Amino acid sequence: MPGITRRAAPGLVSEEDVSTVIATSKVVGDGSAIDAGAVRRPLRAGGVAEIVPRHVAIIMDGNGRWAKSRGLPRIAGHREGSRAVRRTVEAAIRSGVSWLTIYAFSSENWRRPAGEITDLTGLLRRYLRSEIAELKQSGVRLRFIGDRLRFDSDIQHDLAAAERDTEANARLNLTIALSYGARAEIAAAARAALEAVRAGCLDAGNLGEEAFASFLATAGMPDPDLIIRTSGEQRLSNFLLWQAAYAELVFLDVFWPDFDHHHFNAALAEFSRRERRFGARND
């Protein structure tokens, strides 16, 4: 069963990184700003400073392969993957991350066999009805991005209710991408911007990056500072393509159902080692 690789390929976090982070995973400090998307906090061990990303996004990959490696049906992998979501939310809160976005169901996932779609939507129903109360109590605010109209009406109702019931929370902003595709999002934003121009609400000459971003599904959210992908695959798979322009990418050779706070903290430690220049020079 793949875990974090001992000899990491380019872009992969190594087993040694995980071991180091296990010993120094708690962060404390004043949260002073480093850049628009990170804070510097001293680690308890040795007082070494760690830069904590404001917004972490995760491509949760490997549920099916996790199940196959154990001779289990794919739905078993998806069920175990939902438990990994809970662990990750807890890890994000403990680490001081303010925004967490997870890629739960892509627009392309609708092409999967009908039986698997039924299993996945059934699991989504159970998640919404069993986890929302605990998330609300934990101070988590839920948002959903993607084409929710493709889901049955009862799921659409539960999505709206979850957003409404948690909208006052501010400890962690959890965004779940469902029936989401970044190209479709960008195309929809372009249509909305064009309509705003036609309606006289927007001068086409003033349609810059910031104005265009206001038409995206993520309007009002900071761009992700760190994007994690599990299972060893190294691609974005149509996830947050506009928003990921300056995100740091970390790829982990671990199937999503096995993902835990050690892997999360290892990715944060790798982020802390990166030098983010946003196209500028520091010399």
N, C-alpha and C positions, 0 to 999 in steps of 0.2 A: 504494500500500500504506500503510495507516494506521500512523503511528508515534506518538510522544508529540506531542500537538497543540501548535502554536505559540501559538494563542489558546485557552487552556483554558476549557472550559465549567465551570460550578460543580461543584466536587468533583474535577476532573481536574487532574493534575499537568502543568505546562507543560514545553515543550522547554527553556526557560531554566533550570528547576529541574534538569533532567538535566545540562545543561552545567555548572552550578555544582557539582553533586555529583561529576562526573567529576574535578574538580580537587582535591576534598577528601574522597575516599571512604574512606580508611584511618582507623580509629579506634583510639586507644590510651588508657591511663589506668588508674586504680585500681578502676574498677567500683563506686564507692560508690553506695548505694541512693538513688533519687529518690522512688519510690513502690513499691507492691507489684509493679509490672510493668516497671520501667525502670531503667537505670543511666545516670549522666552520665559522659561520657568526653570529654576534650579532643581536638579535631581537630589534626592536625599543622600545618595551614595557619592561622597566626594565633592558635592557641591557643583558638579558639572552641569552646565546649562543645556537644556533641551528646548528646541523650537517646536512648539505644538501647532499643527495645522488647525486653522479655524474650521475648515470644511473638508471632510473626507468622503469620497465617493467610492463605492465598491461594486465591482462586477462579480456577482456570486456565481461561480462556475464549478461544475464537477459533480453535481448531485447524481446524475445518471451513471457516471463512471464509478462513483463511490458505491452505488448499489450493485452495479454489475460485478465489481471486484469481490463482492460478498455473496454473489448468487441470489440477490434480492430483487424484487420488482422495482422499477424506477420510482414509484411513489414512495417507497421507503427512503430513498435518497432525498426526495423533496421534503418529507416529514422531518428527517434529521436536519436538513438545511434550515427549516424554520426554527429549530432549537439553536442553531448557530446564529441566527438573526438576534435572538434574545441575548446570547452571550456578547455579541458585538455591540448591541445597544448599551449594555452594562459597561463594557470596556470603554466605549466612547465617553460615557458620563464620567467614569473614574479618571480618564485621561485629560479631561477638560476640553474636549472637542465640542464645539457649539453646534455644528451642522453635520449631519450624516445622511448621505443619499445612497440608497441601495437599488440595484438593477434587478428587480424581481421577475419581470415578465416582459420580454421584448415584443415589438409588433410582429417580428418574424416568428415568434413562438406559436402564433396561431396556425402555422403550417404543420405543426406536429400532429400525430395521430389523434383522432377524436377522443379515444379513451384516455389518453394522457391529458388532453385539455380538460376533460371532465374531472379528472383527479386533481389537477392543479387549481381549477376554479373552486372545487369543493374544499381543498385545503385553504384557499384564500378566505372562503366563508368562515371556516372554523377559526382561522387566525384572527379575523376581524372581531368575531364575537367572543373570543376567549382572552385576547391580549389587551384590548383597548382600555379596560378598567385599570389594569396594572400600569400600562404606559401613562395613563392620565395621572395616577397616583405618584408616579416617578418623576413627574414634571416634564414629560415628553410631549412635544407638539407634533402632530402628524399632518403631512401633506401628501397628496398623490398627484403625479404628473403622468400624462399619457392619455390615450383615447379610451376613457372609461365607458363611453357609449357602446363599446363592443361587448361589454359584460352584461349579464342579466340584470333586470331592474332591481332585484333585491340586493345584489352586490353594489350597484350604483348607490342605492339608498344607504348601505352600511358605510361606504366610503365617505359620503357626505356627512353622515352622523359622526364618524370618527374625527373628521376635520373640525366639525363644530364643537364636539365635546372636549377637544384638547387645545382649542385655539388660544386659550389664556395661558398656556404653559410656555416656559422659556428656558428650562434647564438644558434641553437638547431639542433641536429642530430635526426631526426625522422625516425625510422625504422618500417615498417609495415609488419607483418608476414602474408602472403597470401598463401593458399594451403600449409601450413607449418605443419610439424610434427617433433618433436625433435628426435625420434628414427630413422626416415628416414634420417634426417640430419647426425646423428652419423654414421649410416651405410654407407652413401655416403662418409663421410670423411674417414672412414676406407678403402673403396675401392680406394679412391684417394691416400691415404698414401701408400697402397700396390702397386699401379701403379708407384708411385714415387720411391719406393724401387726397383721395377723391372726394371725401366728405368735408375737406377744408380744415380738418383738425390738425394737420401736420404739413409743414412746408417740406417738399421733397429735398430741397437743398440742405435741410437741417437733419436729414436722416443719417446720422453717424452711428458709430458702434454702440454708444450708450443708449441712444434712442431706439435702435433696432432691438437691443437686448430686452427692452421693456415690453416687447411683443412676444417674447419667448415664454414657455411654460414656467421657467425658473425666475421670472421677473421678481425682483425684490430679494433674491437670494444671492449670497456671494458666490463667485465661481469656486469650484473645488481647487484646493491647494494640492491635494494628494488623491490619486486614483489608484486603488488596489484591485488587482485581478487575481483570483485564485485558479488552481488547476494547472498552472504552468503555461497556459496560453498567453501570448503577448500581442494582443490587439484590443481595440476599443469596442468593436462590434456594435457600431451605431449608437454609442452611449455618450451623451453630453459633448458632441463634437464641437460646438461653438464654445461652450463653457470651459472645455479642457485645453484651451489654447496655451496656457502657461502652467498647467498642472504638472506636478511631478508624478511619474508612473512607477509603481512598484509591483512586480509580478511574483507571486508566491506559488511554489510547486506543492500545493496542498489542496485537496478537494474541499469544496466549501463545507460539507458536513463536519469536517474535522477542524475547521477554523475556530480558534479561541483567542483569549486575551493575549497569550504569548505571541501569536502571529500578528495580532493588531499592534501590539507594542513594538514588535520588531520592525513593522512597516513605518511606524512613527519615528523610530530611532534612525532608520534609513533616511527618512525625510529630513530629520534634524541635521544629518551630515551633508545634505545637498546645499549648494550655493545658488541661490535664486537671484538672477540679475535682471530678468525681464527685458533682455535685449541690451541692457546698459553694461558698462565696465566699471569694476571696482578698483582698478589700479590707477 
